[in-house]
Amino acid sequence: MKKELISTDRAAQPGGWYSQGFQVGDFVFTAGITGTDPETGKLVGPDDIQAQTHQIMKNMKAILEAAGTDLEHVFKTLVFVADIDQFSIFNETYKQYFPENPPARSTMQVGKFNGGMAIEIEAIAVIEK
């Protein structure tokens, strides 16, 4: 099965030695996506889980589109939050992007991130042929 690198300037560039994502067969696997603005390279709304979730979803959409798919084809997400007490704020924001048939999801508190990061999300999607 062929593995193809996914890279787009429309989403924030990785902050370390890793890729934005890979396409393997008909599946797309993203790295952990942060609330970094691709134009400025800066985190939006330090410690603001709502602002960061919106930016993460914009970045996710850009990565998925670079691979030939979209948010409607996401079937699994893995969410890491700094503070589980902000879960309801995150959840209400997230619902705006998956209003029907939301993907399977796991959410966990991981403690404090660096530099005001409140949340990170990974996604797995399928490319419909």
Secondary structure, DSSP 8 states (H G I E B T S, - for coil): --EEEE--TTS---SSSS-SEEEETTEEEE--B--B-TTT-SBSSTT-HHHHHHHHHHHHHHHHHHTT--GGGEEEEEEEES-GGGHHHHHHHHHTT--SS--EEEEEE----STT--EEEEEEEE---
